[in-house]
Amino acid sequence: MGHFQLRFVRSPAPGVPDHYLHVPTGHSPLTLSRLPVVVMVHGISRNAAEQVLRASQNGLGDRVIVAPLFERRAMGRYQQLAAGRSGQSADQALINLLDWLIIDGFNARQIKLFGFSGGAQFAHRFALFHPDRVRKLCLAAAGWYTMPEPGEAWPAGLNNAPLQPELKKLLAIPTLVFVGSGDNLRTASLNQSPRIDRQQGPHRLARARA
């Protein structure tokens, strides 16, 4: 296992969220600037630090890993890219974070984006509106998705979406969608709206296939 520094970074500038940053050690500024940047987005439990630690111990330790922290009080519906108390949306907060990392010398113009559960919802919607910022997309066990249906209201569909969706660019991003062995169950944290059931299926497995 390689050596790295993992630190919690309080918002370094207005509009930039708190985040965890994993940086492999032993690099010059030049080689560090060439490493891929992986962004990991937490679920509703906000376990950002745990995600980074697990990733660093399971094959991603040689990459820069960033995990924004979307605080519940400040940005409760980050999954839907909703604006928080400050009026800033969660997707804009991530863009601000990436731009800050670029200034700091990291290769964050395009990222490998991973999201788990609510974070997978966020990642899917972020890539829908900002595909030029995403090199690869990995969606793990999202409870539900935004479907490419212009007649369906946001966030289940594209009607009244907050930004212009870029479906062709989204489909060009190499994407992995996966679920776990228990994701054919209807758990308490699952969106059980009849509308979502009709549109996407009754559980995470069916919705991932949809």
C-alpha positions in Angstrom: 0.0 0.0 0.0 1.4 3.4 -1.0 1.7 6.4 1.3 -0.7 9.2 1.2 -2.0 12.2 3.1 -5.7 12.4 3.9 -6.9 15.7 5.3 -10.2 17.4 5.9 -10.3 20.8 4.3 -12.6 23.5 5.6 -14.1 25.6 2.8 -11.0 27.4 1.4 -13.0 30.1 -0.5 -16.6 31.3 -0.8 -18.7 28.8 -2.6 -16.2 25.9 -2.2 -17.6 23.2 0.0 -15.7 21.4 2.9 -14.1 18.3 1.5 -11.8 15.4 2.2 -8.6 15.2 0.1 -6.4 12.2 -0.4 -3.1 12.9 -2.0 -0.4 10.3 -2.7 3.0 11.3 -1.4 6.4 11.1 -3.1 5.3 13.2 -6.1 6.8 16.3 -7.5 4.3 19.1 -8.3 4.6 18.1 -12.0 3.8 14.4 -11.6 1.1 15.2 -9.0 -0.5 17.5 -11.5 -0.8 14.6 -14.0 -2.5 12.2 -11.6 -6.2 11.5 -12.3 -8.7 13.0 -9.9 -11.4 10.8 -8.6 -14.4 12.6 -7.0 -16.5 10.4 -4.6 -19.9 11.7 -3.6 -21.5 10.4 -0.4 -25.0 9.1 0.3 -27.4 10.6 2.8 -25.3 9.3 5.7 -22.6 11.8 4.7 -19.8 9.2 5.2 -17.4 11.0 2.9 -14.3 10.2 4.9 -15.1 6.4 5.0 -15.6 6.3 1.3 -12.1 7.9 0.7 -10.4 5.6 3.1 -12.0 2.5 1.6 -11.1 3.6 -1.9 -7.5 4.4 -0.9 -7.2 0.9 0.5 -8.8 -0.9 -2.5 -6.9 0.1 -5.6 -7.3 3.8 -5.8 -4.5 4.9 -3.4 -2.2 6.1 -6.3 -4.8 8.7 -7.4 -6.0 12.0 -6.0 -9.3 11.4 -4.3 -11.7 14.2 -3.4 -14.9 13.9 -1.4 -17.1 17.0 -1.1 -19.2 17.2 2.1 -22.7 18.4 1.5 -23.9 19.2 5.0 -27.5 18.3 5.7 -28.4 21.7 7.2 -26.8 23.7 4.4 -27.6 21.5 1.4 -30.2 18.9 2.3 -31.4 17.9 -1.2 -28.0 17.9 -2.8 -29.0 14.7 -4.7 -31.4 16.7 -6.8 -29.0 19.6 -7.3 -31.2 21.7 -5.2 -30.0 25.1 -4.0 -28.9 25.2 -0.3 -29.4 27.9 2.2 -26.8 30.1 0.5 -28.7 29.9 -2.8 -26.0 27.8 -4.4 -26.8 24.4 -6.0 -24.8 21.3 -5.2 -23.5 21.0 -8.7 -22.2 24.5 -8.7 -20.5 23.8 -5.4 -18.7 20.8 -7.0 -17.6 22.9 -10.0 -16.3 25.6 -7.6 -14.3 22.8 -5.8 -12.9 21.5 -9.0 -11.8 25.0 -10.2 -10.2 25.5 -6.8 -8.3 22.2 -7.2 -7.1 23.3 -10.6 -5.7 26.5 -9.2 -4.0 24.4 -6.5 -2.2 22.4 -9.2 -4.4 19.3 -9.6 -5.7 17.7 -12.8 -9.4 18.4 -12.2 -10.6 19.8 -15.5 -12.1 16.3 -16.1 -12.8 13.9 -13.3 -13.7 10.3 -12.7 -17.0 10.7 -10.8 -18.2 8.1 -8.3 -21.5 8.3 -6.4 -23.1 6.0 -3.9 -26.8 5.9 -3.2 -27.9 9.5 -2.9 -24.4 10.4 -4.3 -25.1 8.3 -7.3 -28.2 10.3 -7.9 -26.1 13.5 -7.7 -23.4 12.1 -10.0 -26.0 11.1 -12.7 -27.6 14.5 -12.7 -24.2 16.3 -12.5 -23.1 14.4 -15.6 -26.4 15.2 -17.4 -25.7 18.9 -17.1 -21.9 19.1 -17.0 -20.7 16.2 -19.1 -17.5 18.1 -20.2 -16.3 17.9 -16.6 -16.7 14.1 -16.4 -14.2 11.6 -17.9 -15.8 8.4 -16.4 -19.0 7.9 -14.4 -19.7 5.2 -11.8 -23.1 5.0 -10.2 -23.5 2.6 -7.2 -27.0 1.7 -5.9 -28.9 4.9 -6.7 -32.4 4.9 -5.2 -33.8 6.4 -8.4 -32.7 8.4 -11.5 -33.6 11.2 -13.8 -35.1 9.6 -16.9 -34.7 11.3 -20.4 -38.4 12.1 -20.6 -39.2 15.7 -21.5 -42.8 15.4 -20.4 -41.9 14.2 -16.9 -41.3 16.8 -14.2 -37.8 17.3 -12.8 -36.1 15.5 -11.1 -37.8 12.3 -12.3 -37.7 13.7 -15.9 -36.4 16.7 -17.8 -39.4 19.1 -17.7 -38.5 22.3 -15.9 -34.9 21.0 -15.3 -32.7 23.6 -13.7 -30.2 23.6 -16.6 -30.0 22.5 -20.2 -29.5 18.7 -20.3 -26.9 17.3 -22.6 -28.0 13.8 -23.3 -25.8 13.0 -26.2 -22.7 14.0 -24.3 -23.9 12.1 -21.2 -24.3 8.9 -23.3 -20.7 9.4 -24.6 -19.3 9.1 -21.1 -18.0 5.6 -20.2 -20.5 4.7 -17.4 -20.8 1.8 -15.0 -24.1 1.3 -13.1 -24.1 -1.4 -10.4 -26.1 -2.6 -7.4 -25.5 -4.9 -4.4 -27.0 -8.3 -3.6 -29.7 -6.7 -1.4 -30.8 -4.1 -3.9 -33.9 -6.1 -5.0 -35.5 -5.2 -1.7 -37.7 -2.2 -0.8 -35.8 -0.6 2.1 -36.9 2.3 4.3 -34.5 4.7 2.6 -35.8 3.9 -0.9 -38.1 6.4 -2.7 -41.4 4.4 -2.7 -43.4 6.9 -4.6 -46.0 5.2 -6.9 -44.9 7.6 -9.6 -41.3 6.4 -9.4 -42.4 2.8 -9.1 -44.4 3.1 -12.4 -41.6 4.9 -14.2 -38.5 3.0 -13.0 -39.5 -0.1 -11.1 -40.0 -1.2 -7.5 -36.4 -1.4 -6.2 -32.8 -0.3 -7.0 -32.0 -3.3 -9.3 -35.0 -2.6 -11.5 -34.3 1.1 -11.5 -30.6 0.5 -12.5 -31.8 -1.6 -15.4 -34.3 1.1 -16.4 
